[in-house]
Amino acid sequence: MSRPGVRRVTWRALRARRRELAGLGGWSLVESLPALLAGYLVARAVDEGFLAGRLLNGLAWLGVLAVAVLVGAAATGRTYRSLGGVVEPFRDDVAAQVIRGALRDATRAGGRPDSAAVTRLTHQMEIIRDTFAGLLMVTRGFLFSAGAALLGLFALAPVVAALAVAPLVAGLVVFLAALPAMVTHQRAYVRAGEQLGQSAATALAGHRDVLACGAQTRVSEEVARWVSAQAAAERMLARMAAIRSLSLGIGGWLPLLVLVVTAPWLVERGLTAGAVLGALIYVSTGLQPALHTLVQGLGGGGLRYAVTLENILRAYPVSDDQRPSALAARMPRCRPPTGAAGNPPAVEVRELTFGYGPRARPVLRNFSLTLDDREHLAVVGPSGAGKSTLAALVAGLVPPQAGTVHLAGTAVAEVEPAVLARMRVLVPQEAYVFTGSFADNLRYLRPDADDHALEDALDTLGARPLATRLGGLGAPVAPALLSAGERQLIAAVRAWLAPAPLVVLDEATCHLDPALEATVETAFTRRPGSLVVIAHRISSALRAGRVLVLDGDEPVVGTHDQLLAGSATYRALVGCWDDSTVPSPAAAARQG
């Protein structure tokens, strides 16, 4: 991917967030108010106040400057808020591109995992986020601060502005002329670092084979070669810093020298002492810091941004065609809420959108799903895809940012907590068990259950050995003395006894062995009502009637066989199980 690709992706991100950029520009304009007024107000304070013997007039002009400084400081805080609205969504977009590309390469025919993807997703992704933010800040800082200082110089005296602009432009020309070489050396540095990480990871992973083959010298030389390459690239970057210093000297310090040397001549032409002092202020507090920030920002963070993003785009190109692939088009999508005539679905999720924060990328976006009465749905996906978030939304524990959730035809947002508790049961991964009798723990959601119902539940869910070990229903329970699996089993029995028609198991059986997990999940499928299982093992998906796959892109739903044929994410999740350990759906049902 060439540098035009970097520019294209960057401009696309900026155009997509015009509103946030407009806010950033507006607050930057207010922030630059002190830079615009500083020299002019100081000149008036000196000429019309202190030198004229009118102390109060001079202090009044300086008071106006103080007010401008306070207004600019207040605007500075607002600029960072606007900056987050541009940077964070862009970072999320690039991270999603890396994840999709890595999964695509790993799951395609003949593909393999790319160890460099970890570097791109962690270290390089943080570089992109931080440098993109820095690039925006230094660019808008130079435009507004330098522009305000130049306007102030022209207001004082056009000849002074001309004297300051000439060396400023010369310094910029020196820097821009050296910029391509800086990009080349920064690119070499990033690539050497990635190759070093890949070479070292390969050597460490195969160290036993290296020792067995006696290849220590060869492998060490290969790693040392990339260490030397990275060191050489870093030395060249240090030399480039000297060019940045030269451009700063020409564009930042030379204007001050020119003004000092020409001050007598300017005074002879009628320029007042206050105007000379104001011009020096504009150059020293406006033009010089703005140029310094621009050169250091572009020469440091800007180069790292361009080269790092170029490196990612080369590995995972961004296509302009946003249409779903032909394979994805053949996949069954999440059904819109329909429900059987006269019998509302157990769960209706309509155009659901939720994200953790106003600026964060939504975990779920415009998501719709229907779960019919007595239906069994498994939800699978990589960590962070939104499985537990969906469980919490369905259970009504968190409100969506957009869309609705209906349980048995009733909107969750309109139901009182006490009523909602009778409509669904959510069992999380960390099971809650309290100090008290074993029977009290089991009756927690159904206080009127008699001992016969408890005994029947224990037998149905395979919890009889646990009851025997504890000493029966009346035995005391100390949560700290129970294992994580025993606590989960108690919570499962409690949920099975509950009168709620919907049960959501959010990895609630992950600490049980596979056989006991199968017993528990099968018991819930025979229980009246509907079941949603946030799957911990692929066997949970095999037992379900339908499987929902969440992978950060458009969710898909289907049977096990349909998803194996059409979902790369699902194949990746199943990939750690070979044919001998993954039973067919029919066999999984018989095991239950």
QUIGIWO-V37084 format. One record per helix or strand of 2 or more residues. SS is the DSSP state (helix for helix, strand for strand). FROM is the first residue (numbers start at 0). TO is the last residue. If there is no record, write none. Layout:
ss->[SS | SS]
from->[FROM | FROM]
to->[TO | TO]
This chain:
ss->[helix | helix | helix | helix | helix | helix | helix | helix | helix | helix | helix | strand | strand | strand | helix | strand | strand | helix | helix | strand | strand | helix | helix | helix | strand | helix | helix | strand | helix | strand | helix | strand | strand | helix | helix | helix]
from->[2 | 17 | 32 | 54 | 115 | 122 | 157 | 206 | 215 | 272 | 325 | 346 | 363 | 375 | 386 | 401 | 409 | 411 | 416 | 423 | 435 | 437 | 450 | 463 | 475 | 478 | 483 | 501 | 513 | 529 | 537 | 545 | 555 | 559 | 567 | 584]
to->[15 | 30 | 49 | 106 | 120 | 155 | 204 | 212 | 267 | 314 | 329 | 353 | 370 | 379 | 393 | 406 | 410 | 413 | 420 | 426 | 436 | 441 | 459 | 469 | 476 | 480 | 496 | 505 | 525 | 533 | 542 | 548 | 557 | 565 | 573 | 590]
